[in-house]
């Protein structure tokens, strides 16, 4: 397990959202081989989700071939 330490919540969620975005891009999902993303519930991941939305809207991050599993 890799532990990432950041100075505050904003730095953590920005790092996490960018990491998710880079993993999706590196995987190169297509309908026949989708990327599966596990999504935890609760308040802690809300910053990550907001940043992923921003990346989608302003930078073109695509979730077209991303499937999700919700935990919680």
C-alpha positions in Angstrom: 0.0 0.0 0.0 1.2 3.5 -0.9 0.5 6.2 1.7 0.3 9.8 0.3 0.6 12.6 2.8 -0.6 16.1 1.9 -0.8 19.3 3.9 -4.6 19.6 3.9 -7.9 18.2 2.5 -7.8 20.2 -0.6 -4.4 18.9 -1.6 -5.5 15.4 -0.9 -8.6 15.5 -3.0 -6.8 17.3 -5.8 -4.1 14.6 -5.8 -6.7 11.8 -5.7 -8.8 13.2 -8.5 -5.8 13.7 -10.7 -4.5 10.2 -9.9 -7.9 8.7 -10.9 -8.0 10.8 -14.1 -4.4 9.7 -15.0 -5.3 6.0 -14.4 -8.3 6.2 -16.6 -6.3 7.9 -19.4 -3.5 5.3 -19.1 -5.9 2.4 -19.2 -7.6 3.7 -22.4 -11.0 2.3 -21.7 -13.3 1.2 -24.6 -16.8 -0.3 -24.4 -15.3 -3.8 -24.8 -12.8 -3.2 -22.0 -14.2 -0.6 -19.6 -12.3 0.9 -16.6 -14.0 -0.1 -13.3 -14.0 2.6 -10.7 -14.9 1.9 -7.0 -16.7 4.8 -5.5 -17.0 5.1 -1.7 -19.9 7.0 -0.2 -20.0 9.5 2.6 -18.6 13.0 2.9 -14.9 12.3 2.7 -14.7 11.7 -1.1 -16.9 14.7 -2.1 -13.9 16.9 -3.0 -12.6 14.2 -5.3 -16.0 13.9 -7.0 -16.2 17.6 -7.4 -12.8 17.8 -9.0 -13.5 14.8 -11.3 -16.6 16.7 -12.5 -14.5 19.8 -13.1 -12.0 17.8 -15.0 -14.8 16.4 -17.1 -16.4 19.8 -17.8 -13.3 21.9 -18.4 -10.6 19.4 -19.5 -12.6 16.8 -21.3 -12.1 13.8 -19.0 -14.3 11.2 -20.4 -16.3 8.6 -18.4 -17.9 7.1 -21.5 -16.3 3.6 -20.9 -16.0 3.8 -17.1 -18.2 1.6 -15.0 -18.6 2.2 -11.3 -19.2 0.1 -8.2 -20.5 2.0 -5.2 -19.4 1.1 -1.7 -21.0 2.1 1.5 
